[in-house]
Amino acid sequence: MDDRSHGDGHRPGGGPGDAALLLLADSRLPAGGHAHSGGAEEAVRLGTITDAGDLARFLRGRLATAGLVTAALAAAACELARTGHHPGREEDLATLWRQLDAEADARTASPAQREAGRTQGRLLLRTARRMWPSPALDTLGVAVPEGAHHPVVLGAAAAAAGCVPYQAALAAAYTAVTGPATAAVRLLGLDPVTVHRLLADLAPALNDAAHAACASLIDSVVTDDADPLAVDPCGDDRRRPPGGIGPDGDDATSSPEPGSAPGAGPCRGAGWPALPGHAAPALDLLAEGHLKNAMKLFVS
């Protein structure tokens, strides 16, 4: 187990969300993920993926780009769901959900990928609200009625299930590579054990992506008096060094005002300026090409 930590809300595992993490990452979760190949089907059709070696390179590249972005978005959504809900502040939280979904939209250049991501998000939200009823999930559904992007919903669902941002990020990074890997097995008839060996080799990179996703959130916490929701995005009761900026990006010398709600503090950043935006033009082109292909097994 990697012993690096990002404060109590970002440490890898060790909390009540461990079992929920397994459920979120399970391909049998009825959220439609099995119908998406993550670009692998089009890559196979074009001859870009023909064997296990090609698949290994594809998965590593996808994790370093789209996987990192989705991991950061999921971690941000998990933080927001864990710390942003206070009775009577639903409209403020809805504003932040719309802002975070817009961040996801801006990082998805392909219209085909945007539609696929929102479709997956709608399906996951429907499932998550039945499994882990949560006011944050209800507010997200109302705030983005057309369907929030999948990593945003995944992070909110992770919070509702009891996960911390690191676990949400890890689930997002994991699903970013397991979907294409499973699709390649079906499309090319690859040995499932060989493909799972590729995934095992990616384990350190998955951990690194989840840690980088949480680090981007810490860098994103900035003082902004215009923030409509006065909460610390990274939650409460974190370990802080003496003075300066704590691991969740807040002022270690500050304290909540008397009578404030748990997790409430000085107004924090209304945006997420340090969220990664790693582009993957090849994945965008694959998604657009797949959309035009009349003969396909996967939705995307």
Protein Blocks (a to p, Z undefined) as FASTA:
>chain_A
ZZbdebjklcgghiaklmmmmmmmpmklcghlmmpgghmmmmmmnomambfklmmmmmmm
mmmmmmmmmmmmmmmmmmmmmmmpcghilmmmmmmmmmmmmmmmmmmmblklmmmmmmmm
mmmmmmmmmmmgcfklmmmmmmmmnopafklmmmmmmmmnopafklmmmmmmmmmmmmmm
mmmmmmnopafklmmmmmmmmmmmmmmmmmmmmmmmmmmpccdfkbmbdcdfkbghiacd
eehjdfkopafkbccdehiaehiacdddfbdfkbccbdcfklmmmmmmmmmpmbdfbfZZ
